[in-house]
């Protein structure tokens, strides 16, 4: 039993080292970028009074988000990110740690229920959470229902994050992961907060999921 539980979350020294290096690479590259941040949500104001929120952004926009979040919210808010239970997820967790963001390990394919419980606990403890709702394996630009259910059941506001690049590399991965080129322009928008109605029926729930998906896609330059 104990060995099975241990094997559910993959972690080792190699993934920890690579993740930390990736985090510092992101930080150093971000110093060269001409980044503009639009805060339509008001989340960055010290006296915003905003309760713990759920940030959502597409998996392939992940690279540019941590530096922008740290600049806007880092001094006044704390957050955790959902990362997969795999070695790749361990790398992401250590990359996030460079920006002062904690992690909850799990995904729809492994430890899904435990991950949702961990995210709910984080919200109850006053932490913001960040989720890539089409990760970790896709389909690209499709919101999985788990995060919508979490927002509905907790009442936590959802803040979509849009990221646009003037010039970038797009990797040949399932999500066409985007890495901005040095000295390019990046625009990060924290959109207005969205609150879902609790106790929705199945049809209303799916309508809200599709609305969120359409909203997040509308801020994407290659969808």
MDAnalysis code that builds the backbone (N, CA, C; Angstrom):
import MDAnalysis as mda
import numpy as np

u = mda.Universe.empty(669, n_residues=223, atom_resindex=np.repeat(np.arange(223), 3), trajectory=True)
u.add_TopologyAttr("name", ["N", "CA", "C"] * 223)
u.add_TopologyAttr("resid", np.arange(1, 224))
u.add_TopologyAttr("resname", ["UNK", "UNK", "UNK", "UNK", "UNK", "UNK", "UNK", "UNK", "UNK", "UNK", "UNK", "UNK", "UNK", "UNK", "UNK", "UNK", "UNK", "UNK", "UNK", "UNK", "UNK", "UNK", "UNK", "UNK", "UNK", "UNK", "UNK", "UNK", "UNK", "UNK", "UNK", "UNK", "UNK", "UNK", "UNK", "UNK", "UNK", "UNK", "UNK", "UNK", "UNK", "UNK", "UNK", "UNK", "UNK", "UNK", "UNK", "UNK", "UNK", "UNK", "UNK", "UNK", "UNK", "UNK", "UNK", "UNK", "UNK", "UNK", "UNK", "UNK", "UNK", "UNK", "UNK", "UNK", "UNK", "UNK", "UNK", "UNK", "UNK", "UNK", "UNK", "UNK", "UNK", "UNK", "UNK", "UNK", "UNK", "UNK", "UNK", "UNK", "UNK", "UNK", "UNK", "UNK", "UNK", "UNK", "UNK", "UNK", "UNK", "UNK", "UNK", "UNK", "UNK", "UNK", "UNK", "UNK", "UNK", "UNK", "UNK", "UNK", "UNK", "UNK", "UNK", "UNK", "UNK", "UNK", "UNK", "UNK", "UNK", "UNK", "UNK", "UNK", "UNK", "UNK", "UNK", "UNK", "UNK", "UNK", "UNK", "UNK", "UNK", "UNK", "UNK", "UNK", "UNK", "UNK", "UNK", "UNK", "UNK", "UNK", "UNK", "UNK", "UNK", "UNK", "UNK", "UNK", "UNK", "UNK", "UNK", "UNK", "UNK", "UNK", "UNK", "UNK", "UNK", "UNK", "UNK", "UNK", "UNK", "UNK", "UNK", "UNK", "UNK", "UNK", "UNK", "UNK", "UNK", "UNK", "UNK", "UNK", "UNK", "UNK", "UNK", "UNK", "UNK", "UNK", "UNK", "UNK", "UNK", "UNK", "UNK", "UNK", "UNK", "UNK", "UNK", "UNK", "UNK", "UNK", "UNK", "UNK", "UNK", "UNK", "UNK", "UNK", "UNK", "UNK", "UNK", "UNK", "UNK", "UNK", "UNK", "UNK", "UNK", "UNK", "UNK", "UNK", "UNK", "UNK", "UNK", "UNK", "UNK", "UNK", "UNK", "UNK", "UNK", "UNK", "UNK", "UNK", "UNK", "UNK", "UNK", "UNK", "UNK", "UNK", "UNK", "UNK", "UNK", "UNK", "UNK", "UNK", "UNK", "UNK", "UNK"])
u.atoms.positions = np.array([
    [0.829, -1.201, 0.000],
    [0.000, 0.000, 0.000],
    [0.869, 1.259, 0.000],
    [1.855, 1.306, 0.902],
    [2.691, 2.495, 0.994],
    [3.505, 2.701, -0.259],
    [4.038, 1.598, -0.870],
    [4.832, 1.754, -2.083],
    [3.977, 2.235, -3.232],
    [2.714, 1.806, -3.276],
    [1.812, 2.264, -4.336],
    [1.546, 3.752, -4.212],
    [1.289, 4.210, -2.962],
    [1.040, 5.630, -2.749],
    [2.261, 6.454, -3.112],
    [3.440, 5.946, -2.740],
    [4.661, 6.664, -3.059],
    [4.849, 6.793, -4.556],
    [4.505, 5.736, -5.315],
    [4.741, 5.755, -6.756],
    [3.752, 6.626, -7.499],
    [2.659, 7.038, -6.823],
    [1.676, 7.876, -7.500],
    [2.256, 9.235, -7.860],
    [3.112, 9.781, -7.018],
    [3.741, 11.074, -7.269],
    [5.202, 10.842, -7.608],
    [5.570, 11.210, -8.824],
    [6.944, 10.991, -9.292],
    [7.815, 12.191, -8.927],
    [8.948, 11.907, -8.320],
    [9.867, 12.977, -7.934],
    [11.253, 12.383, -7.740],
    [12.261, 13.064, -8.252],
    [13.632, 12.648, -8.007],
    [14.557, 13.854, -8.133],
    [15.821, 13.651, -7.846],
    [16.780, 14.759, -7.831],
    [16.961, 15.354, -9.225],
    [16.900, 14.502, -10.264],
    [17.091, 14.994, -11.618],
    [15.977, 15.950, -12.022],
    [14.716, 15.546, -11.790],
    [13.611, 16.413, -12.173],
    [13.602, 17.685, -11.332],
    [14.012, 17.578, -10.073],
    [14.083, 18.762, -9.217],
    [15.120, 19.750, -9.749],
    [16.280, 19.232, -10.138],
    [17.345, 20.092, -10.658],
    [16.934, 20.730, -11.983],
    [16.392, 19.917, -12.892],
    [15.975, 20.444, -14.193],
    [14.866, 21.482, -14.040],
    [13.939, 21.228, -13.116],
    [12.864, 22.179, -12.885],
    [13.374, 23.506, -12.349],
    [14.292, 23.441, -11.399],
    [14.860, 24.669, -10.851],
    [15.616, 25.449, -11.927],
    [16.368, 24.736, -12.752],
    [17.070, 25.397, -13.863],
    [16.082, 26.029, -14.837],
    [14.981, 25.327, -15.106],
    [13.963, 25.872, -15.999],
    [13.358, 27.142, -15.414],
    [13.112, 27.131, -14.110],
    [12.558, 28.314, -13.465],
    [13.473, 29.518, -13.585],
    [14.760, 29.300, -13.383],
    [15.702, 30.416, -13.500],
    [15.890, 30.845, -14.954],
    [15.756, 29.905, -15.878],
    [15.802, 30.265, -17.297],
    [14.631, 31.182, -17.643],
    [13.442, 30.823, -17.154],
    [12.272, 31.670, -17.384],
    [12.491, 33.054, -16.784],
    [13.019, 33.088, -15.561],
    [13.244, 34.376, -14.898],
    [14.233, 35.246, -15.682],
    [15.322, 34.649, -16.143],
    [16.330, 35.414, -16.873],
    [15.806, 35.882, -18.225],
    [15.088, 35.007, -18.937],
    [14.523, 35.406, -20.225],
    [13.495, 36.518, -20.039],
    [12.722, 36.447, -18.959],
    [11.695, 37.461, -18.703],
    [12.302, 38.851, -18.543],
    [13.553, 38.908, -18.057],
    [14.213, 40.204, -17.899],
    [14.451, 40.888, -19.231],
    [14.517, 40.123, -20.324],
    [14.758, 40.710, -21.643],
    [13.460, 41.102, -22.348],
    [12.321, 40.612, -21.845],
    [11.056, 40.825, -22.541],
    [10.466, 42.193, -22.226],
    [9.763, 42.737, -23.201],
    [9.008, 43.971, -22.985],
    [7.576, 43.553, -22.633],
    [7.365, 43.329, -21.344],
    [6.095, 42.775, -20.875],
    [5.170, 43.869, -20.379],
    [3.941, 43.863, -20.877],
    [2.902, 44.757, -20.363],
    [1.851, 43.905, -19.667],
    [1.411, 44.376, -18.508],
    [0.427, 43.649, -17.710],
    [-0.830, 44.499, -17.568],
    [-1.962, 43.930, -17.952],
    [-3.255, 44.596, -17.763],
    [-4.022, 43.855, -16.676],
    [-4.413, 44.579, -15.652],
    [-5.124, 43.959, -14.538],
    [-6.574, 44.430, -14.554],
    [-7.406, 43.759, -15.324],
    [-8.820, 44.104, -15.391],
    [-9.589, 43.557, -14.194],
    [-8.965, 42.644, -13.468],
    [-9.624, 42.013, -12.319],
    [-9.458, 42.803, -11.036],
    [-8.418, 43.628, -10.965],
    [-8.101, 44.351, -9.735],
    [-7.384, 43.501, -8.707],
    [-6.956, 42.301, -9.112],
    [-6.348, 41.362, -8.172],
    [-5.022, 41.875, -7.623],
    [-4.353, 42.758, -8.371],
    [-3.038, 43.227, -7.945],
    [-3.068, 44.368, -6.954],
    [-4.250, 44.921, -6.691],
    [-4.343, 46.036, -5.746],
    [-4.193, 45.527, -4.316],
    [-3.352, 46.167, -3.508],
    [-3.147, 45.702, -2.122],
    [-4.433, 45.666, -1.312],
    [-5.370, 46.551, -1.627],
    [-6.621, 46.620, -0.869],
    [-7.797, 46.119, -1.702],
    [-7.549, 45.154, -2.597],
    [-8.604, 44.678, -3.493],
    [-9.738, 43.982, -2.741],
    [-9.439, 43.366, -1.613],
    [-10.455, 42.630, -0.877],
    [-10.908, 41.369, -1.586],
    [-10.181, 40.957, -2.623],
    [-10.551, 39.770, -3.395],
    [-10.275, 38.506, -2.585],
    [-11.264, 37.616, -2.480],
    [-11.035, 36.343, -1.783],
    [-10.093, 35.463, -2.604],
    [-9.705, 34.302, -2.107],
    [-8.876, 33.400, -2.902],
    [-9.528, 33.108, -4.254],
    [-8.725, 33.128, -5.304],
    [-9.245, 33.002, -6.660],
    [-8.626, 31.803, -7.374],
    [-9.240, 31.464, -8.502],
    [-8.723, 30.415, -9.380],
    [-8.260, 31.065, -10.675],
    [-6.955, 31.067, -10.927],
    [-6.438, 31.547, -12.213],
    [-6.496, 30.398, -13.215],
    [-6.935, 30.688, -14.429],
    [-6.890, 29.678, -15.479],
    [-6.176, 30.263, -16.700],
    [-5.340, 29.469, -17.321],
    [-4.680, 29.847, -18.568],
    [-4.359, 28.571, -19.328],
    [-4.225, 28.690, -20.631],
    [-3.915, 27.516, -21.441],
    [-2.524, 26.993, -21.130],
    [-2.384, 25.690, -21.268],
    [-1.130, 25.014, -20.939],
    [0.054, 25.594, -21.714],
    [-0.151, 25.953, -22.972],
    [0.975, 26.427, -23.789],
    [1.346, 27.880, -23.496],
    [0.595, 28.574, -22.633],
    [0.897, 29.959, -22.253],
    [1.644, 30.029, -20.929],
    [1.978, 28.895, -20.384],
    [2.534, 28.818, -19.042],
    [3.836, 29.596, -18.881],
    [4.690, 29.621, -19.902],
    [6.046, 30.164, -19.788],
    [6.046, 31.615, -19.296],
    [5.141, 32.432, -19.825],
    [5.183, 33.870, -19.533],
    [4.402, 34.264, -18.289],
    [3.598, 33.361, -17.741],
    [2.696, 33.737, -16.651],
    [3.371, 33.934, -15.294],
    [4.293, 33.040, -14.862],
    [4.860, 33.208, -13.505],
    [5.535, 34.552, -13.255],
    [6.383, 35.061, -14.174],
    [6.985, 36.370, -13.895],
    [5.950, 37.484, -13.810],
    [4.919, 37.424, -14.665],
    [3.881, 38.458, -14.636],
    [3.094, 38.392, -13.332],
    [2.747, 37.164, -12.906],
    [2.012, 37.024, -11.647],
    [2.834, 37.530, -10.476],
    [4.122, 37.178, -10.439],
    [4.960, 37.592, -9.318],
    [5.058, 39.114, -9.253],
    [5.154, 39.752, -10.418],
    [5.263, 41.209, -10.449],
    [3.966, 41.866, -9.992],
    [2.838, 41.305, -10.405],
    [1.546, 41.911, -10.093],
    [1.043, 41.545, -8.706],
    [1.154, 40.274, -8.349],
    [0.495, 39.773, -7.134],
    [1.437, 39.268, -6.057],
    [2.667, 38.935, -6.437],
    [3.582, 38.282, -5.502],
    [3.731, 38.971, -4.161],
    [3.818, 40.327, -4.140],
    [4.018, 40.981, -2.842],
    [2.834, 40.861, -1.895],
    [1.628, 40.641, -2.422],
    [0.443, 40.690, -1.557],
    [-0.362, 39.396, -1.511],
    [-0.091, 38.446, -2.409],
    [-0.893, 37.224, -2.447],
    [0.017, 36.002, -2.523],
    [-0.506, 34.873, -2.069],
    [0.201, 33.605, -2.154],
    [-0.603, 32.660, -3.032],
    [0.083, 31.753, -3.718],
    [-0.614, 30.875, -4.657],
    [0.058, 29.517, -4.749],
    [-0.733, 28.543, -5.204],
    [-0.212, 27.233, -5.565],
    [-0.696, 26.917, -6.975],
    [0.069, 26.096, -7.680],
    [-0.294, 25.683, -9.036],
    [-0.529, 24.182, -9.057],
    [-1.485, 23.757, -9.868],
    [-1.713, 22.334, -10.067],
    [-0.704, 21.808, -11.074],
    [0.083, 20.823, -10.679],
    [1.030, 20.183, -11.591],
    [0.782, 18.681, -11.568],
    [1.115, 18.010, -12.647],
    [0.826, 16.588, -12.740],
    [1.679, 15.785, -11.761],
    [1.292, 14.539, -11.560],
    [2.014, 13.664, -10.635],
    [3.245, 13.033, -11.282],
    [3.500, 13.327, -12.545],
    [4.616, 12.737, -13.287],
    [5.924, 13.468, -12.985],
    [7.011, 12.956, -13.578],
    [8.302, 13.653, -13.453],
    [8.240, 15.034, -14.087],
    [7.517, 15.177, -15.194],
    [7.348, 16.498, -15.804],
    [6.661, 17.449, -14.830],
    [5.660, 16.931, -14.115],
    [4.978, 17.743, -13.122],
    [5.904, 18.158, -11.994],
    [6.831, 17.276, -11.625],
    [7.809, 17.607, -10.598],
    [8.715, 18.738, -11.060],
    [9.096, 18.693, -12.339],
    [9.906, 19.782, -12.898],
    [9.155, 21.103, -12.841],
    [7.877, 21.073, -13.235],
    [7.070, 22.295, -13.212],
    [6.939, 22.822, -11.785],
    [6.744, 21.911, -10.830],
    [6.612, 22.324, -9.434],
    [7.865, 23.060, -8.958],
    [9.038, 22.555, -9.315],
    [10.279, 23.212, -8.899],
    [10.518, 24.508, -9.662],
    [10.055, 24.577, -10.914],
    [10.148, 25.830, -11.664],
    [9.270, 26.896, -11.015],
    [8.065, 26.499, -10.590],
    [7.152, 27.429, -9.923],
    [7.715, 27.935, -8.605],
    [8.451, 27.067, -7.913],
    [9.015, 27.445, -6.622],
    [9.978, 28.623, -6.759],
    [10.623, 28.755, -7.906],
    [11.527, 29.888, -8.151],
    [10.770, 31.209, -8.051],
    [9.467, 31.183, -8.355],
    [8.642, 32.394, -8.322],
    [7.773, 32.477, -7.068],
    [8.084, 31.641, -6.084],
    [7.353, 31.686, -4.830],
    [5.978, 31.055, -4.890],
    [5.749, 30.193, -5.879],
    [4.453, 29.523, -6.037],
    [4.593, 28.071, -5.603],
    [3.699, 27.626, -4.729],
    [3.702, 26.241, -4.301],
    [3.028, 25.353, -5.328],
    [2.814, 24.085, -4.992],
    [2.215, 23.164, -5.961],
    [1.314, 22.159, -5.273],
    [0.303, 21.727, -6.021],
    [-0.550, 20.600, -5.665],
    [-0.376, 19.598, -6.781],
    [0.026, 18.368, -6.451],
    [0.377, 17.379, -7.457],
    [-0.820, 16.498, -7.806],
    [-1.079, 16.334, -9.097],
    [-2.143, 15.462, -9.549],
    [-2.723, 15.962, -10.860],
    [-3.553, 15.150, -11.509],
    [-4.180, 15.510, -12.778],
    [-5.388, 14.616, -12.991],
    [-6.075, 14.831, -14.126],
    [-7.238, 14.011, -14.423],
    [-6.859, 12.556, -14.667],
    [-5.612, 12.304, -15.058],
    [-5.183, 10.945, -15.373],
    [-4.547, 10.233, -14.175],
    [-4.135, 10.980, -13.134],
    [-3.514, 10.364, -11.960],
    [-3.749, 11.243, -10.739],
    [-4.303, 10.650, -9.685],
    [-4.570, 11.355, -8.435],
    [-5.537, 12.520, -8.633],
    [-6.515, 12.373, -9.530],
    [-7.434, 13.459, -9.827],
    [-8.239, 13.907, -8.624],
    [-8.821, 12.952, -7.894],
    [-9.632, 13.290, -6.728],
    [-8.767, 13.931, -5.648],
    [-7.598, 13.359, -5.405],
    [-6.700, 13.911, -4.389],
    [-6.269, 15.326, -4.750],
    [-6.058, 15.573, -6.063],
    [-5.657, 16.902, -6.507],
    [-6.763, 17.919, -6.251],
    [-8.006, 17.560, -6.557],
    [-9.122, 18.471, -6.316],
    [-9.296, 18.759, -4.830],
    [-9.099, 17.729, -4.007],
    [-9.176, 17.928, -2.557],
    [-8.074, 18.892, -2.104],
    [-6.869, 18.716, -2.652],
    [-5.756, 19.597, -2.304],
    [-5.992, 21.035, -2.734],
    [-6.580, 21.213, -3.923],
    [-6.876, 22.565, -4.405],
    [-7.950, 23.224, -3.540],
    [-8.965, 22.454, -3.173],
    [-10.024, 23.003, -2.322],
    [-9.462, 23.399, -0.962],
    [-8.578, 22.573, -0.426],
    [-7.957, 22.894, 0.857],
    [-7.128, 24.175, 0.754],
    [-6.409, 24.335, -0.348],
    [-5.601, 25.538, -0.539],
    [-6.477, 26.791, -0.543],
    [-7.611, 26.732, -1.237],
    [-8.540, 27.863, -1.249],
    [-9.039, 28.163, 0.162],
    [-9.362, 27.119, 0.914],
    [-9.845, 27.305, 2.283],
    [-8.777, 27.923, 3.177],
    [-7.513, 27.676, 2.850],
    [-6.410, 28.238, 3.637],
    [-6.024, 29.641, 3.177],
    [-6.768, 30.196, 2.207],
    [-6.529, 31.566, 1.775],
    [-5.562, 31.715, 0.622],
    [-5.228, 30.608, -0.044],
    [-4.294, 30.660, -1.163],
    [-5.036, 30.723, -2.492],
    [-4.497, 31.511, -3.429],
    [-4.970, 31.439, -4.810],
    [-4.468, 30.136, -5.418],
    [-5.173, 29.651, -6.439],
    [-4.690, 28.471, -7.155],
    [-4.629, 28.777, -8.647],
    [-3.712, 28.136, -9.327],
    [-3.536, 28.329, -10.774],
    [-3.633, 26.977, -11.462],
    [-4.447, 26.919, -12.521],
    [-4.697, 25.670, -13.219],
    [-4.633, 25.903, -14.721],
    [-4.016, 24.978, -15.441],
    [-4.090, 24.969, -16.906],
    [-5.165, 23.943, -17.268],
    [-6.381, 24.377, -17.590],
    [-7.521, 23.460, -17.668],
    [-7.533, 22.528, -18.869],
    [-6.582, 22.697, -19.794],
    [-6.468, 21.726, -20.896],
    [-5.275, 20.796, -20.696],
    [-4.588, 20.913, -19.570],
    [-3.430, 20.066, -19.310],
    [-3.780, 18.872, -18.447],
    [-2.831, 17.935, -18.253],
    [-1.472, 17.987, -18.805],
    [-1.324, 17.357, -20.183],
    [-2.417, 16.792, -20.735],
    [-2.284, 16.067, -22.008],
    [-3.271, 16.508, -23.077],
    [-4.105, 17.496, -22.804],
    [-5.039, 17.969, -23.801],
    [-6.399, 17.315, -23.705],
    [-7.264, 17.552, -24.695],
    [-7.012, 18.259, -25.952],
    [-6.704, 19.746, -25.734],
    [-5.917, 20.289, -26.652],
    [-5.530, 21.692, -26.572],
    [-6.754, 22.589, -26.689],
    [-6.792, 23.612, -25.826],
    [-7.842, 24.625, -25.817],
    [-9.217, 24.044, -25.501],
    [-9.248, 22.980, -24.690],
    [-10.506, 22.409, -24.213],
    [-10.477, 22.375, -22.688],
    [-11.440, 23.046, -22.056],
    [-11.480, 23.082, -20.591],
    [-12.089, 21.803, -20.048],
    [-11.361, 21.138, -19.169],
    [-11.870, 19.951, -18.508],
    [-12.848, 20.371, -17.404],
    [-13.856, 19.551, -17.115],
    [-14.916, 19.977, -16.184],
    [-14.498, 20.087, -14.731],
    [-13.403, 19.435, -14.329],
    [-13.030, 19.415, -12.925],
    [-12.862, 20.793, -12.316],
    [-12.191, 21.686, -13.031],
    [-11.928, 23.012, -12.472],
    [-13.204, 23.833, -12.399],
    [-14.134, 23.600, -13.329],
    [-15.423, 24.293, -13.285],
    [-16.204, 23.840, -12.059],
    [-16.173, 22.539, -11.795],
    [-16.847, 21.997, -10.617],
    [-16.248, 22.555, -9.337],
    [-14.943, 22.715, -9.300],
    [-14.289, 23.264, -8.117],
    [-14.751, 24.704, -7.871],
    [-14.810, 25.505, -8.939],
    [-15.244, 26.896, -8.793],
    [-16.696, 26.967, -8.347],
    [-17.530, 26.090, -8.886],
    [-18.941, 26.087, -8.509],
    [-19.122, 25.689, -7.048],
    [-18.411, 24.665, -6.622],
    [-18.620, 24.133, -5.274],
    [-18.028, 25.022, -4.186],
    [-16.966, 25.771, -4.504],
    [-16.313, 26.615, -3.501],
    [-16.763, 28.070, -3.561],
    [-17.302, 28.481, -4.711],
    [-17.659, 29.884, -4.879],
    [-16.477, 30.779, -5.181],
    [-15.291, 30.195, -5.391],
    [-14.095, 30.994, -5.676],
    [-14.204, 31.644, -7.054],
    [-13.890, 32.932, -7.177],
    [-13.919, 33.587, -8.485],
    [-12.852, 33.007, -9.417],
    [-13.166, 32.957, -10.694],
    [-12.216, 32.514, -11.715],
    [-11.663, 33.743, -12.429],
    [-10.344, 33.815, -12.544],
    [-9.714, 34.904, -13.298],
    [-8.965, 34.302, -14.483],
    [-9.491, 34.450, -15.698],
    [-8.758, 33.983, -16.885],
    [-7.519, 34.846, -17.122],
    [-6.449, 34.211, -17.525],
    [-5.213, 34.924, -17.877],
    [-4.957, 34.731, -19.366],
    [-4.898, 35.839, -20.098],
    [-4.597, 35.804, -21.527],
    [-3.151, 36.231, -21.747],
    [-2.441, 35.534, -22.610],
    [-1.050, 35.881, -22.922],
    [-0.886, 35.932, -24.437],
    [-0.398, 37.050, -24.930],
    [-0.132, 37.209, -26.368],
    [1.335, 37.540, -26.583],
    [1.904, 37.026, -27.669],
    [3.331, 37.179, -27.966],
    [3.518, 37.870, -29.314],
    [4.469, 38.783, -29.390],
    [4.772, 39.412, -30.680],
    [5.659, 38.510, -31.528],
    [6.510, 37.722, -30.867],
    [7.416, 36.818, -31.578],
    [7.800, 35.681, -30.639],
    [7.637, 34.447, -31.125],
    [7.866, 33.318, -30.223],
    [8.169, 32.046, -30.994],
    [8.784, 31.102, -30.280],
    [8.940, 29.746, -30.806],
    [7.743, 28.923, -30.352],
    [7.268, 28.022, -31.206],
    [6.183, 27.108, -30.849],
    [6.683, 25.680, -31.017],
    [6.749, 24.978, -29.917],
    [7.310, 23.635, -29.934],
    [6.351, 22.645, -30.594],
    [6.893, 21.521, -31.026],
    [6.072, 20.495, -31.676],
    [5.547, 19.503, -30.644],
    [4.880, 20.052, -29.629],
    [4.251, 19.245, -28.592],
    [2.742, 19.263, -28.805],
    [2.010, 18.477, -27.998],
    [0.555, 18.406, -28.194],
    [-0.110, 19.764, -28.066],
    [0.467, 20.653, -27.242],
    [-0.154, 21.954, -27.010],
    [0.490, 23.090, -27.799],
    [1.533, 22.749, -28.614],
    [2.296, 23.782, -29.323],
    [2.799, 24.829, -28.322],
    [3.537, 24.347, -27.327],
    [4.020, 25.187, -26.238],
    [4.772, 26.402, -26.774],
    [4.482, 27.578, -26.209],
    [4.999, 28.841, -26.724],
    [6.103, 29.386, -25.819],
    [7.242, 29.711, -26.421],
    [8.356, 30.339, -25.707],
    [8.662, 31.671, -26.390],
    [8.497, 32.785, -25.700],
    [8.761, 34.086, -26.324],
    [10.242, 34.254, -26.661],
    [10.502, 34.890, -27.772],
    [11.883, 35.153, -28.163],
    [12.431, 36.327, -27.348],
    [13.740, 36.293, -27.046],
    [14.330, 37.390, -26.273],
    [14.046, 38.749, -26.903],
    [13.758, 39.727, -26.051],
    [13.532, 41.127, -26.433],
    [12.225, 41.336, -27.214],
    [11.365, 40.331, -27.232],
    [10.061, 40.486, -27.879],
    [9.060, 41.089, -26.897],
    [7.868, 41.407, -27.423],
    [6.808, 41.971, -26.591],
    [5.852, 40.869, -26.141],
    [5.459, 40.952, -24.893],
    [4.488, 40.011, -24.329],
    [3.417, 40.814, -23.602],
    [2.160, 40.471, -23.876],
    [1.048, 41.133, -23.200],
    [0.299, 40.111, -22.349],
    [0.252, 40.371, -21.059],
    [-0.442, 39.480, -20.129],
    [-1.646, 40.218, -19.553],
    [-2.822, 39.621, -19.714],
    [-4.054, 40.246, -19.229],
    [-4.711, 39.370, -18.170],
    [-4.932, 39.937, -16.993],
    [-5.721, 39.290, -15.958],
    [-7.151, 39.791, -16.141],
    [-8.012, 38.943, -16.703],
    [-9.360, 39.363, -17.080],
    [-10.246, 39.534, -15.849],
    [-11.419, 40.096, -16.077],
    [-12.362, 40.291, -14.982],
    [-12.751, 38.959, -14.347],
    [-12.938, 39.000, -13.047],
    [-13.285, 37.788, -12.307],
    [-14.686, 37.303, -12.678],
    [-14.822, 35.985, -12.727],
    [-16.093, 35.346, -13.062],
    [-16.534, 34.494, -11.883],
    [-17.771, 34.663, -11.467],
    [-18.325, 33.868, -10.371],
    [-19.433, 32.969, -10.909],
    [-19.365, 31.704, -10.598],
    [-20.353, 30.742, -11.058],
    [-21.453, 30.547, -10.021],
    [-22.636, 30.265, -10.509],
    [-23.776, 29.999, -9.635],
    [-23.657, 28.589, -9.048],
    [-23.882, 28.463, -7.779],
    [-23.804, 27.142, -7.153],
    [-25.061, 26.329, -7.457],
    [-24.902, 25.006, -7.478],
    [-26.032, 24.115, -7.656],
    [-26.606, 24.092, -9.056],
    [-25.779, 24.294, -10.062],
    [-26.263, 24.284, -11.439],
    [-26.652, 22.874, -11.876],
    [-27.668, 22.786, -12.757],
    [-27.987, 21.485, -13.338],
    [-26.981, 21.174, -14.441],
    [-27.068, 19.986, -15.021],
    [-26.063, 19.532, -15.989],
    [-25.986, 20.437, -17.201],
    [-27.133, 20.903, -17.685],
    [-27.132, 21.760, -18.883],
    [-26.501, 23.112, -18.589],
    [-26.862, 23.703, -17.459],
    [-26.278, 24.997, -17.086],
    [-24.777, 24.877, -16.853],
    [-24.379, 23.779, -16.229],
    [-22.957, 23.537, -15.975],
    [-22.178, 23.493, -17.289],
    [-22.678, 22.745, -18.268],
    [-21.991, 22.634, -19.556],
    [-21.981, 23.977, -20.279],
    [-23.047, 24.737, -20.166],
    [-23.072, 26.063, -20.791],
    [-21.999, 26.970, -20.198],
    [-21.834, 26.918, -18.876],
    [-20.807, 27.731, -18.230],
    [-19.410, 27.265, -18.627],
    [-19.241, 25.961, -18.736],
    [-17.935, 25.442, -19.164],
    [-17.596, 25.940, -20.565],
    [-18.561, 25.892, -21.459],
    [-18.334, 26.339, -22.831],
    [-18.086, 27.848, -22.894],
    [-18.772, 28.615, -22.064],
    [-18.551, 30.063, -22.025],
    [-17.132, 30.380, -21.572],
    [-16.658, 29.670, -20.526],
    [-15.294, 29.874, -20.062],
    [-14.284, 29.505, -21.141],
    [-14.549, 28.385, -21.797],
    [-13.661, 27.934, -22.868],
    [-13.589, 28.955, -23.989],
    [-14.750, 29.471, -24.396],
    [-14.793, 30.464, -25.467],
    [-14.079, 31.749, -25.062],
    [-14.243, 32.153, -23.794],
    [-13.586, 33.360, -23.298],
    [-12.072, 33.206, -23.313],
    [-11.592, 32.057, -22.872],
    [-10.148, 31.835, -22.830],
    [-9.576, 31.747, -24.236],
    [-10.327, 31.125, -25.147],
    [-9.888, 31.036, -26.543],
    [-9.842, 32.421, -27.191],
    [-10.766, 33.304, -26.802],
    [-10.821, 34.631, -27.421],
    [-9.573, 35.453, -27.137],
    [-8.861, 35.115, -26.076],
    [-7.627, 35.841, -25.759],
    [-6.387, 35.173, -26.286],
    [-6.570, 34.226, -27.216],
    [-5.457, 33.447, -27.752],
    [-5.259, 33.811, -29.218],
    [-4.023, 34.082, -29.604],
    [-3.769, 34.582, -30.955],
    [-3.627, 33.495, -32.013],
    [-3.643, 32.201, -31.614],
    [-3.449, 31.156, -32.622],
    [-4.509, 30.065, -32.537],
    [-5.634, 30.355, -31.856],
    [-6.687, 29.342, -31.715],
    [-7.463, 29.210, -33.022],
])
